[in-house]
Amino acid sequence: MDALFFRAVSSELALLFPGGRIGKIGMPAEGFWSIEHHVPGAWWKVVLLRADVREGALFPSAARPVNPAEAPARAMWLRKRVSGRFVAACLADWRSRRLALELSPGEGRYLVLDLVHGLSLAGQLAPGFGDEPRWPDLAEALAEPAAPGQSPFVSRPVRRVLSGLPPEQSQQTWEALRASGPAAWTALTALAELARAAGLPDGVDPDLGPLAAAEAAGQAAYFGALTRLAGAGAAAAAKTAAKRAKRLRERLAAERLRLEGLLALREKGDAVAAGLDRLDPRAKLSRLDQGGAAAVELDPSLTVIENMQRFYKLAAKGKRGLVHLAAREQAPAAGNVQLPGRAEKPRAASLGSSSGKAAGKPEARAQGKGGGKSREIQARRYLTSDGFVALRGKNARANHQLLSRAASPFDYWFHAEGGPGAHVILKRDHPGVDFPRRAVEEAAALAALAGWEQSAAKARVVCALVKDVRHIKGAALGAVAVDKVLESLLVAPDPTLETRLRQD
């Protein structure tokens, strides 16, 4: 988000923030922040901030990101100091891409939202914060900042676009950008190349205003980046688990060699036993000659009979150890990495992602969000023809847990209309992902197959955003109220569809 884009966005945020109450502060990942902002009747639920020099984003959103079960220390520190306080005023230092929210009395007067450094609490602001900076002429704006660390008026991509325009058009565009309010926004969005360089996404209607453009840009910069981070984290975890499994296999192989060596000592014990009729059992020898066979090395500190007993004892230890070792080799290595040559056992399917396949028996249970701290959710997993994951509860408790644990607010929810049935959740990585029509219809058909009209030629299924579906307090598990319906679909409950799409 370029400073000029931030200028337009901050002017509208300055009207949005005052009068609202700050709720929980969340930190889904390093550099990603969520600030609950409560205003009666507002369409947004949170304000999302991503701190990054190049891909910084700040926008209001109706969709909440998934925060970790245990908030990071910095998020908890801020949460304890700003939650419940009201916003009295909003100051913008747009050239440095910063906003300062003046809060009601409490520890720290200002909550600073910085697109480079993130979220912080300050007792006072630097002199001149919020003042309109001196507007330079075009030649000065296109040059590098005079002082080290000084923020430029325009980013390099915008600078390149302005420099590439004819001089007269470049000057006219710059003068139009200098104006405040709608005129500056019109100038910024008039040229597609200029809007793209400033950080506006393609295909956004500029007539919807800066906040709509910021939200559209933020879907990829915030939710999309979180998805990539989650994938990278999973890949790193898999790599670490693979290394751990390799080390374990090497240790197990070495242990097998050692135990097999102990088991082989039984042959030496048998050789000593065979020679007892010609030896003094109480004699202490260093070796036992067997004629043509190889001699048996003995411990000269022990008697012949004690050496025989020692060989048998060690062989028995090796035999017991090999039994335990075989069981250890059958178990999967740490991190769910399977040992080579072993049949892969069914594993629980993760419900925290909207892509990928799960292997296992039909009755394998799927883990809800929160890893080992959350109970297992009895849900079937399906993969639509377009690659989207659909989850369907097996019972009332699973239906409730799908909504409360496995679903994100921006996922789609399906249920047979007008009667009992199972909840179906169609997953997506972030609100900017558009479901293909085929994926929506297949998810609706899965809901119909578990609904009261499953035997009918056509069944009616209701579809809504998860954020608009809420549990009815005091009602049975799985009983919900839908605040807003996206659409009602008429689909054919095709039993073969369930077989084709099922992944668990």
N, C-alpha and C positions, 0 to 999 in steps of 0.2 A: 504494500500500500504506500504509494508515493505521498509526499507531504501535501501536495495539492489535492489529492483524493482525500487524505485525512482531514484537510481543512474543511471540505464540504461535509464530510461525515460528522466531524466534531461540532459543527454549527447546529446540526439536528440533535446530536446527543446532548448538547447543552440545554435543549428544551425538554428532553426525555427524562434526564436524571433527577432534577430537583423535585422534591416532594415525595420521592420514593423511599422505601426502606430497604436497607441492605440485609440480605439473609446469609446463608452459608457461603463461605469461600471454599471453592474446590480446586484441586490441582491434579487433573487426570494424568499428566506426564510433565516432565521437566520442560518449562517454558510455556505450558498451557494452563490457563486459568479460567475458572467459571465463577461469576459473581451473581448470586441470586438478587434480583431487583424487583421488589414487590410494589406494584401500583395497581389499585383496583381497576378492573376492566381492561388492563393492558393485554395485548396479544403476545408479548414476549414473556418468558419466564426467567431467563438468565441473560447476562451480558458476557460474551466470550472474548477472551484476549489471548492472542498468541504473540509471544515476544520473540521476534526474529528480525535481524537487520534487513533481510531481503523479503521474507514472506510473512511479515507481521500482519496481524488482522485484529480488528475490533468491531464487534457487531452485536446487536440484540438478537436473541434466538428463542423460538418456542421449543426447540429441542434441547434437552439437557445431555451433556456428555456423561459417559459412565465413569464415575470417580472410584478410586480404590476404596476398599472397605475400611482401611486405616489411612486417614489423610496424612500427607507428609507434614513434617514439623513446621515448615514455613506456613503452610495453609492453615494449620491449627492455630499457630501464633496469631495470624491475621484474623481468623474466624473469631477468636475469643475477644478481640479488641474492636471489631467493626460490626459484627452481627447484631441486628436490632436497632442500629443507629440510622437516622434519616439523613438524606442528602439535602443540604440547604442551598448549595450553588455548585455550578460546574464551570471550571476555568480551563481553557484550551491553550496549550503552547504548540500550535499546529506545526510550526517549522521543525520542532524536535519530535513531533508525533507523540505528544503526551497530553493526558487529561488529568486534572486534579479535582476530585470530588470533595467539597467542603462538607464535613459531617457534623451532626449534632454533638453536643458536649460529650467528651470521653477522652480516652488516651489516644493522642495523635489527632490532629485537626483535619488532615487531608489524606485521602486515599488516592494514590497516584497510579494511573494506568499508563504504562510506558510500552510502546511497541518494540522497544529494543531491550529494556531491562526488566520488564514484567511489572508485577504488582508490589507496591510498597506503601508504608505508612509514614507520613511526615508531620512534624509539628509546625513547620512553616515552609513556605516555598521560597525559591531563589528570587532575588529582586528582578522584576520585569516579567515574571512568569504570568502568562495570560495577556500581556500587552501585545498589540498588533505590531509586528516587526516592520522595519523600514523596507518598503518595496523597492528592489533595485531595478535598474534599467535592464534591458534584455541582454546586452553584452556582458554585464556583470553577473547576471543570473546563469548565463551559459558557461561562465568560467568556474574553476574549482573554488571551494571556500578559501577565503583569505587566511583565516586562522586555523591551526590544527584543531580538529575536534569540533569545529563549527558545522552545524547541519546546513546542507545546501537547500535552496528553495526548490530545486527540481532534482530528481534523480538522473542518473546517466541515461537510462532509456528515454526519458522525456526530453533530456537535453539533445539527444541524437535526433529525435523527431523534429524538434523546433529548429535545430541547425540545418536539417534537410529540407525545410520549407523555403519557398521563395522569400527573400528578405521582407517584402511588404506584407505577405501573409503571416510570416513569423511574428512581425511586430504587432499586427492587428490581433493575432491570437494571444500574444502576451498581454496586451492592454486589456483584452476581454477577461483573461484570467485574473488580472489585477482587481477587477470589480468583485464585489462580495455578493453572496446570495445566489439566486437562480441564474444570474448572468454568467457568473464564473463557472457554475455547473454546466451550463449550456456550452460554453467555450471548451470545457474539458472533454465533453462527450461528443462534440460536433465532428471531430476527426476520429475514425476508428483506430488509427495507428496511435494517436495521442492517448486515447482512453485506455488502450491495451497497455501502453508503456507506463501509465500511471497506476496500473494494477486492477483496472476494471475487467471483469470477465466478458468474454464474447457472448452475444445474444441477449444481454440484459437491456431492457427498455429504459433509456435514461429518463423518460417521463415519470417513472416510478419513484425517482429520487435517490439521493445518496445512500440512505439507510438500506433500501432494497438492493442496491448494487453492492454495498458492503457485505450484506448477508449472503448474496450469491457468491461473491469472491471468497468469503470466509468458509463456505461449505467445504471447498477443496483445501484451503490453506489450514483449516483447523481440523475438521472431522477427517478429511482425506489423509492429512499428515498423521493423525492419531492412528488411523488404520495401518499406514505404512510402518509406523513405529511398532505397533503390535506385531505385525508380520516379521519385522526385523528381530524383535525380541524373541519371538517363537523360533526363528531360524537359529539365533544365537544359542538359545536354550537347547535346541536339538543337537547343535554342534557340540556343545559342552557335554550333553548326555552321551553322545556317540563316543567322545574321547574317554569319558568315564567308563563306558561299557567295554571299550577296547582294553583299558588298563585292567578291568576286572577279568576279562577273558584271559589276559596274559597271566594274571595271578592264579586263576583257576587251573590253567594248563600247567604251570609250575607246581602247583599243589598236587595235581594228578600224578605227575612224574615222581614226586616225593613219596606219595602214598603207595604207588605201584612198586616203588623200590622197597618199601617196608614189607609189602605183601610177598615180595619175592624171597624175603628172608626165611619163609616157611620151608623152602627147599633146603636151606642150610640146616635148619632144625631137624628135618627128616634125615639128612646125611649124618648128623651127629647121633641121632637116635639109632640109626642102622649100625653104628659102630660101637655102641655101648657094650656089646657082648665081648669085645676084645680090648676094651679100655677100662681104666680105673675111673669111675664116675667122679671121684674126688680129686683127680689129678688136674693140675693147671698146665695147659698147653697153649702154645701160640698158634698152632695150626694142626689141622687134621688131614692127613694124606688119605686119599681114596683110591689108591692104585692108579688106574688109567684116567680116572676123572680128575677134574681140577680140585686142588686142595681147598679146604674150608679154613678161612682165617678166623682165629678165635681170640677172645680177650684173655691175655695171660693172667690178669688179676682175678679171673673167675674160674671156677672148676668147670669140668666138661659138662656136667649136668646143669650148672647155672648158665652156661653159654647156650645150651639147648633151650632152656626155659626162656632165656632172653630173646632168642630168635622167634620162638612161638608167640611171645607176648607182643613183640613189635609187629609181627605179621597180622595178629589179631587187631592191633590198633590200626594198621593200614587198611584192613578189610572194613572195619567200622567207618573209618574216614572216607573211604570211597563211596559208601552208601550215602553219607551226608553230602559229599561232593556232587554226586549225581543229582540229588534234589536241588542243590544250589545252581547247578548248570541248567536245570529245567526252568528255573524262575527267570523272568525277564530282568535284564540289567537295570540299574538305576536310571530313572528318567524315561521309562517305558521303551527303552531300546531293546529289541529282541536279539538274542544271541544267534549267530549264524548256524544254520543247520537245524534250528528248532522251529516247530510250527508256531506261528504267531497266534497268541491267545486273543480273544475278543477284548476290546478295550472300550471304556465308556466314551461316548461321543461328547465333545465339548459343545455347549450351547452358546458360548461367548462369541462365536465368529459366524459370519454369514457366508462362508465359503468353505470348501473342503469336504472330504468324505470320511465316513466313519465305518469301521469294519466291526463285525461281531455278530452274535446271535440276535434274533428278533427281539428277545426280551432283555437285551443289554440296556442298562439304565444310562441316562445322559447326565453329565454334571452341569449344574447351573452356574451362574456367574458367582465369583468369589472363591473358586477353587475348592480346596479341601474344607473350607470353613462353612460351605453351604451344603445342605442335604442334597442327596441325589433326586433328580426330577425324572419321573417315569414318563418319558415322551418319545414318540417315534420321530425319526429324522428323515426328511425327504429332500431331494435335490431336483428343482424344476428343470425343464428343458433348457432354460436360459442360464442355469448355474446358480440360482438363488436357493438358499436353505429355507425349508419350511419345517416347522415343529408342531406336532399335534399331541395334546395331552391324552394320557390313557385313562385318567380318572379325574374326579373333582379336585382332589388335592394337586394333582399335576397341572390341571388347568389354572388353578390359582397361582402356583409357583411359576408357571410360564410367564404370566403377566408381571408378577412381583419380582422375579429374579432373572429370568432369561431374556426378556424383551427390553428393547430400548424404546424410548418415547416415540421415535420416528419410524418404528417398524409398523407393518400392517397386521391387523387382527381380523380374523374371519370366524363366523359362527352361523350355524343353521338359523334361518329367520323364522320366528314364530313358534319355536319349540326347543326341546332339549338337544344337546349335541356337544361336541368337543371343541375346545379353543384351538385355533390354528394361528401360528405366528409366522409371518413371512419376513425374514431378516434382510437388512441392508446395512452397509457399513456407515453411512452417514446420510443426512436428509437430502443431500444433493443428488443422490442416486435415484434415477427414475426406473420404476419397475416396468418391464415390457408387459404388454397386455396379456401375452400368453402366460407369463408367470403368475399374474393376478388370477386369471381364470383357473389355472391348475391348482393354486392354493385354495380357491373357493370350492373347487370340486373335491379336494381332500376334506374340507369341512363338511360338505354335503354327504360324503361317504360315511361320516361318523355322526350324522344328524338324524333327526326323526323322519326325514323324507328320503332316506338312503335307498329305498326300494322303488321310488318314483322315477318316471322317465325324465322329469325335470325337477330341480329343487331350487328354492330361493335361499340365497346366502347373503348375509350382511357383512360389509367391510368398513373398517374404521381405523384411524390411527390409534396406536396403543395409548398415547397420551390422553385420548378422549374416552378411554374405557376405564372404569373404576369399580372396585369391589364395593358391594352394598354392605354397609356396616350392620352387623348382627345377622346377616343372611348366611346361608350355607356356603361352603367353599365352592368357588367357581361361579357363583351368582354375581353378575355385574350389571352396571348401568352404562349405557352409551350416551355420552353427551352430544356427539356429533357424528353422523353417519356419512361416510364418503360416497358410498353407492350400495345399491342392492342388485346382486347379480343372479341371473337365472342360468344355472349350469346343469349338465347331465352327470349324475353320479356314476362314472365309469369305473368299475372295479379293477379293470386292467391298468388304469392310470396309477393306482396305488402300488401295484407290483412293479411298474416301470420306474417310478420315482423313488421308491423306498431305499434308504441307505443303511439302516441299522439291522 
